[in-house]
Amino acid sequence: MKKITTFLFFMAFLPFIVGAQEHHPERTDWFYRHGYGIFVHYLFGGVNNPEIINSLGKSTSWDECVNEFDVELFADQIRQTGAEYVIFTVMQRSRYMIAPNETYNRYTGYKTGEACSTRDLIEDLYQALHRRNIDLMLYFTGDGPSNDLQAIRGLGSEPVTQTNAVNEVFVRRWSEVAADYGRRYGKKVKGYWIDGAYSWIGYNEAMFKIFSEGLRAGYNDRIIAFNCGVAMKANSIYEDYMTGEQNAFTRVPENGRFVDGEQWHVLSFLGTQAVGKSDAWSSPGATKQKQELAEYVHKVNALGGVVSIEVMLYRDGALDRSQLELLKPLRERIADLENARYAWKEGKATPTRNIAWKKPATLRSNTDIARELFRQWDGSLISLNPVHGNRECVDDWAHTYEVDLLEPIMIKRIVVSFGGGFPTDVEIFAVDQAGRELSAGRFTGRKGEKLDVSFAPAEARKIRVRSYKPDGRGQAGNQMEVTGLEAYD
């Protein structure tokens, strides 16, 4: 009886065991190799709303709007950013779509031109981007045209609320709409970023399976991500990469390329938040400087991740000019940083064998290590009091300077140079891949002189210089300024 019970228990959970193997990491290899791409919002409520600057002050029929989009202008500007893929919105909540779809028309009762554009913008985008060796991905949703009663009811549902979830009829019909596009475009559409397929509106693994089959119609290796909100986690066994929605570019991979079998990926906006807006999606301006963005993307790529950068798109297909100028040198700067990553092995660093040369560095608060005071994207130099106009750190007298070597490396010597501000009590750590700190020594009674510390060889992923004193004003020394850090194997 015990053996039978054990067997039945195993059989009951076999679908979950098999299902856990649904991921196909190899599907994302091309995505990973690209490193970063551009995400844009092209939606009725933005590019066709004269109250929003993306529309260039115009409002027409949706068909006229789509016909005005200049794919050559758009594709050429994407090429200038160095991006090797684009994620382009098909629709969001409204009935309007950027390409004809007979299945959609049949269920909703709309004629082509009334909801789906007569122009096949997806095909035109593919052709223009393909000529420039840029891959096309699409943004689609799980809740469909939820703001349009005729469309959503025709698809078998009602507007989604806290009490009204999606049902299987809707998911199957909406999957048919996706399959209509999928079969038409085949390999031309390399992937989907799916929004609005949340568990709180009824999505579960059974529905994800139905939806994923529709999304992969015509090309089984099309990669998919189902958004679970602002989070860095896997959401379904039927997806291939994390949606990675974030409100800033700060997160980096912590455990390599894959998370629960999915490619690590982050998506956030480059623009700045405008007055009256709750976020900065589809907004102009930039929250990053050129080198800062390059260092961030390079670090994510070096640790196994992919970055999607949302930029503002105008009605005519042009990108925000300030964002375009910021993005133009990105690919070249990332290449320079990758070359510098191993410069120490070739004796080309400064000093020649310094492993920490041009590695990303961060100041952190000792009282809350997770809180970054600010970043300095060059391990060879950092200063405090204050830097880059950021005064957030001024009262954090005791803090930690951290350099990320980007991978575990055996080191046996660390050299730290200080500026006008120096610690009188400081400790140096080699931090391994698991985050464990190995103290290389604690030093008191310091007067600002350089620290040159040798120790038994240890594997280090990061190096930390932690100041304990001074921890306030009126003490010997001053707020710690690290002007240089060197690490040697």
C-alpha positions as CSV (number, residue, x, y, z in Angstrom):
1,M,0.0,0.0,0.0
2,K,2.8,2.4,0.8
3,K,4.4,1.8,-2.6
4,I,1.1,2.3,-4.4
5,T,0.5,5.6,-2.4
6,T,4.0,6.8,-3.3
7,F,3.4,5.9,-6.9
8,L,0.1,7.8,-7.0
9,F,1.6,10.8,-5.3
10,F,4.4,10.9,-7.9
11,M,1.9,10.5,-10.7
12,A,-0.2,13.3,-9.3
13,F,2.7,15.7,-9.4
14,L,4.2,14.4,-12.7
15,P,2.5,17.2,-14.7
16,F,4.1,19.8,-12.5
17,I,7.5,18.1,-12.8
18,V,7.2,17.9,-16.6
19,G,5.7,21.4,-16.8
20,A,8.7,22.7,-14.9
21,Q,10.8,21.7,-17.9
22,E,8.7,23.7,-20.3
23,H,11.4,26.5,-20.6
24,H,13.6,26.5,-23.6
25,P,16.6,28.7,-22.7
26,E,18.2,28.2,-26.1
27,R,15.4,30.2,-27.7
28,T,16.7,33.4,-26.0
29,D,20.3,33.0,-27.2
30,W,19.9,35.6,-30.0
31,F,18.2,38.0,-27.5
32,Y,21.1,37.6,-25.1
33,R,23.7,38.3,-27.8
34,H,22.0,41.5,-28.8
35,G,22.5,42.9,-25.2
36,Y,20.1,45.8,-25.4
37,G,17.2,47.0,-27.5
38,I,14.6,49.8,-27.8
39,F,11.0,49.7,-26.6
40,V,8.4,52.3,-27.9
41,H,4.8,53.0,-27.2
42,Y,2.7,53.7,-30.3
43,L,-0.9,53.8,-29.1
44,F,-4.1,55.6,-30.0
45,G,-4.3,57.5,-26.7
46,G,-0.8,58.9,-27.1
47,V,0.2,59.5,-30.8
48,N,-3.4,60.5,-31.7
49,N,-4.2,62.7,-28.8
50,P,-3.5,66.4,-29.4
51,E,-3.2,67.0,-25.6
52,I,0.0,64.8,-25.6
53,I,3.2,66.0,-27.2
54,N,3.8,62.6,-28.8
55,S,0.9,63.4,-31.2
56,L,2.6,66.5,-32.6
57,G,-0.7,68.2,-31.9
58,K,-2.7,66.1,-34.3
59,S,-5.9,64.1,-34.1
60,T,-7.2,62.1,-37.0
61,S,-8.8,58.7,-37.7
62,W,-6.6,55.8,-36.5
63,D,-6.2,54.7,-40.1
64,E,-4.8,58.1,-41.1
65,C,-2.6,58.2,-38.1
66,V,-1.0,54.8,-38.9
67,N,-0.6,55.8,-42.5
68,E,1.5,58.8,-41.5
69,F,4.1,56.7,-39.6
70,D,7.4,56.9,-41.4
71,V,9.0,53.4,-41.0
72,E,12.2,54.5,-42.8
73,L,12.7,57.4,-40.4
74,F,12.0,55.2,-37.4
75,A,14.2,52.3,-38.5
76,D,17.1,54.7,-39.4
77,Q,17.0,56.3,-35.9
78,I,16.8,52.9,-34.2
79,R,19.9,52.0,-36.2
80,Q,21.7,55.1,-34.9
81,T,21.0,53.9,-31.3
82,G,23.0,50.7,-31.9
83,A,20.0,48.6,-30.8
84,E,19.6,45.2,-32.4
85,Y,16.0,44.7,-31.6
86,V,12.8,46.7,-31.2
87,I,9.7,46.0,-29.1
88,F,6.8,47.8,-30.7
89,T,3.2,48.1,-29.3
90,V,0.4,46.5,-31.3
91,M,-2.4,47.7,-29.0
92,Q,-3.3,48.4,-25.3
93,R,-6.8,48.4,-23.9
94,S,-8.4,50.3,-26.7
95,R,-9.9,48.6,-29.8
96,Y,-7.2,50.0,-32.1
97,M,-4.5,47.7,-33.7
98,I,-1.6,48.5,-36.0
99,A,-2.3,45.9,-38.7
100,P,-5.3,44.1,-40.2
101,N,-6.6,41.0,-38.4
102,E,-9.7,39.2,-39.9
103,T,-10.1,37.0,-36.7
104,Y,-10.3,40.2,-34.6
105,N,-12.9,41.7,-37.0
106,R,-15.0,38.5,-37.0
107,Y,-15.2,38.4,-33.2
108,T,-15.6,42.2,-32.6
109,G,-17.8,43.1,-35.5
110,Y,-15.5,45.9,-36.6
111,K,-14.4,46.4,-40.2
112,T,-10.8,46.9,-41.1
113,G,-10.1,50.6,-40.8
114,E,-12.5,51.0,-37.9
115,A,-10.3,49.3,-35.3
116,C,-7.4,47.5,-37.1
117,S,-5.6,49.8,-39.5
118,T,-5.8,49.1,-43.2
119,R,-2.1,49.5,-43.4
120,D,0.0,46.5,-42.2
121,L,2.4,48.5,-40.1
122,I,3.9,45.3,-38.6
123,E,5.0,44.1,-42.1
124,D,6.3,47.6,-43.0
125,L,8.2,47.8,-39.7
126,Y,9.8,44.4,-40.3
127,Q,10.9,45.3,-43.8
128,A,12.5,48.6,-42.8
129,L,14.2,47.1,-39.7
130,H,15.3,43.9,-41.4
131,R,17.2,45.9,-44.0
132,R,19.2,47.3,-41.1
133,N,19.7,43.9,-39.3
134,I,17.4,44.8,-36.5
135,D,15.0,42.2,-35.1
136,L,11.3,43.0,-34.4
137,M,9.4,42.1,-31.3
138,L,5.9,43.1,-30.4
139,Y,4.1,44.3,-27.3
140,F,0.6,42.7,-26.9
141,T,-1.7,42.4,-23.9
142,G,-3.5,39.6,-22.0
143,D,-6.6,41.7,-21.2
144,G,-7.3,42.6,-24.8
145,P,-9.3,45.7,-25.8
146,S,-10.7,45.9,-22.3
147,N,-11.8,49.6,-22.7
148,D,-14.1,48.9,-25.6
149,L,-17.4,47.2,-24.8
150,Q,-18.1,46.0,-28.3
151,A,-14.7,44.5,-28.8
152,I,-14.3,42.9,-25.4
153,R,-17.8,41.4,-25.4
154,G,-17.3,40.0,-28.9
155,L,-14.3,38.3,-27.6
156,G,-16.3,36.7,-24.8
157,S,-15.6,38.8,-21.8
158,E,-16.5,42.0,-20.0
159,P,-14.2,44.9,-19.0
160,V,-11.8,43.5,-16.4
161,T,-12.3,44.7,-12.8
162,Q,-11.3,43.4,-9.4
163,T,-14.4,41.2,-9.4
164,N,-14.6,40.3,-13.1
165,A,-11.8,38.1,-14.3
166,V,-11.0,36.9,-17.8
167,N,-12.4,33.5,-18.8
168,E,-11.3,30.6,-20.9
169,V,-13.6,31.6,-23.8
170,F,-11.9,35.0,-24.0
171,V,-8.4,33.6,-23.7
172,R,-9.0,31.2,-26.5
173,R,-10.5,33.8,-28.8
174,W,-7.8,36.3,-28.0
175,S,-5.2,33.6,-28.6
176,E,-6.8,33.1,-32.1
177,V,-6.3,36.8,-32.8
178,A,-2.6,36.5,-31.8
179,A,-2.3,33.3,-33.9
180,D,-3.7,35.2,-36.9
181,Y,-0.8,37.6,-36.7
182,G,1.7,34.8,-35.8
183,R,0.9,32.7,-38.9
184,R,1.1,35.7,-41.1
185,Y,4.5,36.9,-39.9
186,G,6.3,33.7,-39.0
187,K,9.9,34.3,-38.2
188,K,9.6,38.0,-38.9
189,V,8.3,38.6,-35.3
190,K,10.9,37.2,-33.0
191,G,9.1,37.7,-29.7
192,Y,6.3,39.1,-27.6
193,W,6.3,41.2,-24.4
194,I,2.8,40.6,-22.9
195,D,1.3,43.1,-20.6
196,G,-2.0,42.7,-18.6
197,A,-1.9,39.0,-18.2
198,Y,-2.0,39.1,-14.4
199,S,-3.0,36.5,-12.0
200,W,-5.4,38.9,-10.3
201,I,-7.5,39.1,-13.5
202,G,-7.7,35.3,-13.8
203,Y,-4.5,34.2,-15.6
204,N,-3.0,30.9,-14.5
205,E,-0.8,28.3,-16.0
206,A,-3.6,26.7,-18.0
207,M,-4.5,30.0,-19.6
208,F,-0.8,30.9,-20.2
209,K,-0.5,27.6,-22.0
210,I,-3.5,28.4,-24.3
211,F,-2.2,32.0,-24.9
212,S,1.4,30.9,-25.5
213,E,0.3,28.5,-28.2
214,G,-1.5,31.3,-30.0
215,L,1.4,33.6,-29.6
216,R,3.9,31.1,-31.0
217,A,1.7,30.2,-34.0
218,G,3.7,30.3,-37.2
219,Y,7.1,30.2,-35.3
220,N,7.5,27.9,-32.4
221,D,10.8,29.6,-31.2
222,R,9.1,33.0,-30.8
223,I,10.1,34.2,-27.3
224,I,7.5,35.3,-24.8
225,A,7.3,37.1,-21.5
226,F,4.1,37.6,-19.4
227,N,4.2,40.7,-17.3
228,C,3.6,40.3,-13.5
229,G,4.0,44.0,-12.7
230,V,7.0,45.8,-11.4
231,A,9.1,42.8,-10.4
232,M,12.2,40.9,-11.4
233,K,11.0,37.3,-11.4
234,A,9.8,34.4,-13.6
235,N,6.0,34.4,-14.0
236,S,5.1,31.2,-16.0
237,I,6.6,28.0,-17.3
238,Y,5.4,29.0,-20.7
239,E,7.5,32.1,-21.0
240,D,11.2,32.4,-22.1
241,Y,12.4,35.6,-20.5
242,M,11.5,37.9,-17.6
243,T,9.4,41.0,-18.5
244,G,11.5,42.8,-15.9
245,E,9.4,46.0,-15.6
246,Q,11.1,48.6,-13.4
247,N,10.7,52.3,-12.6
248,A,14.5,52.9,-13.0
249,F,17.6,51.3,-14.4
250,T,19.2,50.0,-11.2
251,R,18.7,46.3,-11.0
252,V,21.4,43.9,-12.3
253,P,21.5,40.0,-12.5
254,E,22.5,38.5,-9.2
255,N,22.9,34.8,-10.1
256,G,23.8,34.8,-13.8
257,R,21.9,34.8,-17.0
258,F,18.9,32.6,-16.0
259,V,16.2,33.0,-13.3
260,D,14.2,29.8,-12.9
261,G,15.0,28.8,-16.5
262,E,14.3,32.3,-18.0
263,Q,16.6,34.8,-19.5
264,W,17.2,37.8,-17.1
265,H,15.8,41.0,-18.7
266,V,15.0,44.5,-17.5
267,L,12.7,47.1,-19.1
268,S,12.5,50.7,-17.9
269,F,12.0,54.2,-19.3
270,L,14.8,56.6,-20.2
271,G,12.6,59.7,-20.0
272,T,12.0,62.0,-17.1
273,Q,8.6,62.3,-15.3
274,A,6.5,65.3,-16.4
275,V,4.3,67.3,-14.2
276,G,0.9,65.6,-13.8
277,K,2.2,62.2,-14.8
278,S,2.5,59.3,-12.4
279,D,5.5,57.8,-14.2
280,A,7.9,58.7,-17.1
281,W,6.8,56.1,-19.7
282,S,6.8,57.6,-23.2
283,S,8.3,60.8,-21.9
284,P,11.2,63.0,-23.3
285,G,14.5,63.8,-21.7
286,A,16.8,61.4,-19.9
287,T,17.5,60.2,-16.4
288,K,21.0,59.0,-17.3
289,Q,24.1,60.5,-18.8
290,K,25.8,58.8,-21.7
291,Q,28.6,57.1,-19.8
292,E,26.4,56.2,-16.9
293,L,23.9,54.4,-19.2
294,A,26.8,52.7,-21.0
295,E,28.2,51.4,-17.7
296,Y,24.8,50.2,-16.6
297,V,24.0,48.3,-19.8
298,H,27.5,46.9,-19.9
299,K,27.3,45.6,-16.3
300,V,23.9,43.9,-17.0
301,N,25.3,42.3,-20.2
302,A,28.5,41.2,-18.4
303,L,26.4,39.5,-15.7
304,G,24.2,37.7,-18.2
305,G,21.2,40.1,-18.7
306,V,19.5,42.0,-21.4
307,V,18.3,45.6,-21.2
308,S,15.2,47.1,-23.0
309,I,15.3,50.9,-23.1
310,E,11.9,52.7,-23.5
311,V,12.2,55.9,-25.4
312,M,9.7,58.5,-26.5
313,L,8.2,58.0,-30.0
314,Y,6.4,60.7,-32.0
315,R,3.5,60.2,-34.3
316,D,5.6,60.5,-37.4
317,G,8.1,57.8,-36.3
318,A,10.8,60.0,-34.9
319,L,12.4,59.4,-31.5
320,D,12.9,62.1,-28.9
321,R,15.9,64.0,-30.1
322,S,17.7,64.3,-26.7
323,Q,17.3,60.5,-26.1
324,L,18.5,59.7,-29.6
325,E,21.7,61.8,-29.0
326,L,22.3,60.1,-25.7
327,L,21.9,56.6,-27.3
328,K,24.0,57.2,-30.4
329,P,27.4,56.3,-28.7
330,L,26.0,53.5,-26.5
331,R,27.1,50.5,-28.6
332,E,30.6,51.8,-29.1
333,R,31.0,52.7,-25.4
334,I,29.8,49.3,-24.3
335,A,32.5,47.8,-26.6
336,D,35.1,50.0,-25.1
337,L,34.1,48.9,-21.6
338,E,34.1,45.3,-22.5
339,N,37.7,45.7,-23.9
340,A,38.7,47.4,-20.7
341,R,37.1,44.6,-18.6
342,Y,40.1,42.4,-19.2
343,A,42.7,45.0,-19.9
344,W,44.6,44.0,-16.7
345,K,45.3,40.6,-18.2
346,E,47.1,42.2,-21.1
347,G,48.9,44.8,-18.9
348,K,46.9,47.7,-20.4
349,A,45.1,48.9,-17.2
350,T,46.1,51.7,-15.0
351,P,48.3,50.6,-13.2
352,T,49.0,47.9,-15.7
353,R,47.7,44.8,-13.7
354,N,44.9,46.6,-11.8
355,I,41.9,44.3,-11.9
356,A,39.6,47.1,-10.6
357,W,40.4,49.4,-13.4
358,K,37.2,50.8,-15.0
359,K,35.0,48.5,-13.0
360,P,31.6,49.9,-11.7
361,A,31.7,51.4,-8.3
362,T,29.1,52.4,-5.8
363,L,28.8,54.2,-2.5
364,R,26.5,52.6,0.0
365,S,25.2,53.5,3.4
366,N,26.5,51.4,6.3
367,T,23.1,51.7,8.1
368,D,21.3,50.4,5.0
369,I,23.6,48.6,2.6
370,A,20.9,48.3,0.0
371,R,20.6,52.1,-0.3
372,E,23.0,53.3,-2.9
373,L,24.3,56.8,-2.2
374,F,25.4,57.2,-5.8
375,R,27.4,55.5,-8.4
376,Q,30.8,56.4,-9.9
377,W,31.3,54.3,-13.1
378,D,35.0,53.9,-12.8
379,G,36.7,51.8,-10.1
380,S,39.9,53.8,-10.4
381,L,38.4,57.1,-9.0
382,I,35.6,58.2,-6.7
383,S,35.1,61.2,-4.6
384,L,32.7,62.4,-2.0
385,N,31.7,65.8,-0.6
386,P,29.7,65.8,-2.9
387,V,29.9,64.5,-6.5
388,H,27.8,65.2,-9.5
389,G,25.6,67.6,-7.5
390,N,24.3,64.7,-5.4
391,R,24.2,65.7,-1.7
392,E,22.2,62.7,-0.5
393,C,25.4,61.2,1.0
394,V,26.7,64.3,2.8
395,D,25.5,63.2,6.3
396,D,26.4,59.5,5.8
397,W,29.8,59.9,7.4
398,A,30.4,56.2,7.9
399,H,29.8,54.5,4.6
400,T,31.1,51.8,2.2
401,Y,32.8,52.1,-1.2
402,E,32.2,49.1,-3.3
403,V,33.8,48.0,-6.6
404,D,32.2,45.2,-8.6
405,L,34.7,43.0,-10.5
406,L,31.8,41.6,-12.5
407,E,33.0,38.0,-12.0
408,P,34.8,36.0,-9.3
409,I,38.6,36.6,-9.5
410,M,41.4,35.3,-7.2
411,I,43.1,38.4,-5.7
412,K,45.8,38.7,-3.0
413,R,46.4,42.5,-2.8
414,I,44.3,45.6,-2.5
415,V,45.5,49.2,-2.6
416,V,43.3,52.1,-1.5
417,S,44.1,55.8,-1.9
418,F,42.3,58.6,-0.1
419,G,41.7,62.2,-0.9
420,G,41.2,65.2,1.5
421,G,38.5,63.2,3.4
422,F,39.9,60.1,5.0
423,P,38.7,57.4,7.5
424,T,40.5,57.0,10.8
425,D,38.9,53.6,11.3
426,V,38.4,51.5,8.1
427,E,38.1,47.8,7.1
428,I,38.7,46.2,3.7
429,F,36.8,43.2,2.5
430,A,37.0,40.8,-0.4
431,V,33.4,39.6,-1.1
432,D,32.7,36.3,-2.8
433,Q,30.0,35.4,-5.3
434,A,27.6,34.4,-2.5
435,G,28.1,37.8,-0.8
436,R,30.3,36.5,2.1
437,E,32.8,39.1,3.3
438,L,36.4,38.1,4.0
439,S,38.1,40.8,6.0
440,A,41.6,41.8,4.6
441,G,42.2,43.8,7.8
442,R,40.8,46.6,9.9
443,F,42.9,49.7,10.4
444,T,42.6,52.4,13.1
445,G,44.4,55.6,13.8
446,R,44.7,56.4,10.1
447,K,45.8,59.8,8.9
448,G,44.8,59.6,5.2
449,E,47.9,57.7,4.0
450,K,47.5,55.0,1.3
451,L,46.5,51.5,2.4
452,D,48.4,48.6,0.7
453,V,47.2,45.3,2.0
454,S,48.4,41.8,1.0
455,F,46.6,38.6,2.2
456,A,46.2,34.9,1.3
457,P,44.7,34.5,-2.2
458,A,40.9,34.7,-2.0
459,E,38.1,34.7,-4.6
460,A,36.5,38.0,-4.8
461,R,33.5,39.2,-6.8
462,K,33.4,42.6,-5.1
463,I,35.8,44.7,-3.0
464,R,34.5,46.9,-0.1
465,V,36.2,49.7,1.8
466,R,34.1,50.3,4.9
467,S,34.6,53.5,6.9
468,Y,33.6,53.3,10.6
469,K,35.2,56.6,11.8
470,P,34.6,59.4,11.5
471,D,30.8,58.9,11.9
472,G,30.0,62.5,12.4
473,R,31.5,66.0,12.5
474,G,34.3,67.2,14.8
475,Q,36.4,64.1,14.7
476,A,39.9,63.2,13.3
477,G,39.7,62.8,9.6
478,N,36.8,63.7,7.5
479,Q,34.1,62.0,5.4
480,M,35.9,59.3,3.4
481,E,37.0,60.1,-0.1
482,V,38.4,57.2,-2.1
483,T,40.4,58.5,-5.0
484,G,41.7,55.2,-6.2
485,L,41.3,51.5,-5.7
486,E,43.6,48.8,-7.1
487,A,43.3,45.0,-6.9
488,Y,45.9,42.4,-7.9
489,D,46.0,38.7,-8.5
